Amino acid sequence: QVLDTGSSGTIAVKNLINSITDEKQEVPVAVVGASRSAASQPVNAVVGGAYSMPQISYGSTSVALDDALLYPSFMRTIPP
C-alpha cells in the first residue's frame, strides 16, 4: 500500500494509523519512507514505539534520527 505523507508529519501519522487499524487491510510489516525527516520522526514514534515496526527512509537526513532511544526502529539508505 502506498500512502502520501504530503511532507507532513501529521498527515503521515494519520495515514499510518488508518492503515494499521483498517480491518480490510493487512497490517504492514514495515514502513518505507518518508523522504523528509519532519515526516519520518513522528512516524517512527508510532511504528517504533507502539508497533516495533521497522522504518527505512530513502531521504530523511536529520541527525536527530540517529538517536536509537528515540527512534529505535529507524534506518536510512543515505548518510545523515
Contacts in CASP RR format, 6 or more apart in sequence:
PFRMAT RR
TARGET T0000
AUTHOR 0000-0000-0000
METHOD contacts of the structure
MODEL  1
QVLDTGSSGTIAVKNLINSITDEKQEVPVAVVGASRSAASQPVNAVVGGA
YSMPQISYGSTSVALDDALLYPSFMRTIPP
1 19 0 8 1.000
1 25 0 8 1.000
1 28 0 8 1.000
3 12 0 8 1.000
3 15 0 8 1.000
3 16 0 8 1.000
3 19 0 8 1.000
4 11 0 8 1.000
4 15 0 8 1.000
5 11 0 8 1.000
5 12 0 8 1.000
5 15 0 8 1.000
5 33 0 8 1.000
5 34 0 8 1.000
5 35 0 8 1.000
5 36 0 8 1.000
5 39 0 8 1.000
5 43 0 8 1.000
6 12 0 8 1.000
6 39 0 8 1.000
7 34 0 8 1.000
7 35 0 8 1.000
7 36 0 8 1.000
7 38 0 8 1.000
7 39 0 8 1.000
8 38 0 8 1.000
8 39 0 8 1.000
9 34 0 8 1.000
9 38 0 8 1.000
9 39 0 8 1.000
9 41 0 8 1.000
9 42 0 8 1.000
9 43 0 8 1.000
10 42 0 8 1.000
11 39 0 8 1.000
12 34 0 8 1.000
12 39 0 8 1.000
12 40 0 8 1.000
12 42 0 8 1.000
12 43 0 8 1.000
13 42 0 8 1.000
13 43 0 8 1.000
13 45 0 8 1.000
13 46 0 8 1.000
16 31 0 8 1.000
16 43 0 8 1.000
16 46 0 8 1.000
16 47 0 8 1.000
17 46 0 8 1.000
19 25 0 8 1.000
19 28 0 8 1.000
20 27 0 8 1.000
20 28 0 8 1.000
20 51 0 8 1.000
28 53 0 8 1.000
29 53 0 8 1.000
30 53 0 8 1.000
30 54 0 8 1.000
30 55 0 8 1.000
30 56 0 8 1.000
31 43 0 8 1.000
31 47 0 8 1.000
31 53 0 8 1.000
31 54 0 8 1.000
31 55 0 8 1.000
31 56 0 8 1.000
32 55 0 8 1.000
32 56 0 8 1.000
32 57 0 8 1.000
32 58 0 8 1.000
33 39 0 8 1.000
33 40 0 8 1.000
33 43 0 8 1.000
33 55 0 8 1.000
33 56 0 8 1.000
33 57 0 8 1.000
33 58 0 8 1.000
33 59 0 8 1.000
33 60 0 8 1.000
34 40 0 8 1.000
34 43 0 8 1.000
34 57 0 8 1.000
34 59 0 8 1.000
34 60 0 8 1.000
35 57 0 8 1.000
35 58 0 8 1.000
35 59 0 8 1.000
35 60 0 8 1.000
36 59 0 8 1.000
36 60 0 8 1.000
37 60 0 8 1.000
37 61 0 8 1.000
37 62 0 8 1.000
37 64 0 8 1.000
37 65 0 8 1.000
39 60 0 8 1.000
40 55 0 8 1.000
40 57 0 8 1.000
40 60 0 8 1.000
40 62 0 8 1.000
40 65 0 8 1.000
40 74 0 8 1.000
41 60 0 8 1.000
41 62 0 8 1.000
41 64 0 8 1.000
41 65 0 8 1.000
41 71 0 8 1.000
43 55 0 8 1.000
44 55 0 8 1.000
44 65 0 8 1.000
44 71 0 8 1.000
44 72 0 8 1.000
44 73 0 8 1.000
44 74 0 8 1.000
45 70 0 8 1.000
45 71 0 8 1.000
47 53 0 8 1.000
47 54 0 8 1.000
47 55 0 8 1.000
47 73 0 8 1.000
48 55 0 8 1.000
48 71 0 8 1.000
48 72 0 8 1.000
48 73 0 8 1.000
48 74 0 8 1.000
49 72 0 8 1.000
49 73 0 8 1.000
52 72 0 8 1.000
52 73 0 8 1.000
53 73 0 8 1.000
54 73 0 8 1.000
54 75 0 8 1.000
55 73 0 8 1.000
55 74 0 8 1.000
55 75 0 8 1.000
56 75 0 8 1.000
56 76 0 8 1.000
56 77 0 8 1.000
57 65 0 8 1.000
57 74 0 8 1.000
57 75 0 8 1.000
57 76 0 8 1.000
57 77 0 8 1.000
58 76 0 8 1.000
58 77 0 8 1.000
58 78 0 8 1.000
59 76 0 8 1.000
59 77 0 8 1.000
59 78 0 8 1.000
60 74 0 8 1.000
60 76 0 8 1.000
61 76 0 8 1.000
61 78 0 8 1.000
61 79 0 8 1.000
61 80 0 8 1.000
62 80 0 8 1.000
63 80 0 8 1.000
64 70 0 8 1.000
64 71 0 8 1.000
65 71 0 8 1.000
65 74 0 8 1.000
65 76 0 8 1.000
65 80 0 8 1.000
66 80 0 8 1.000
END
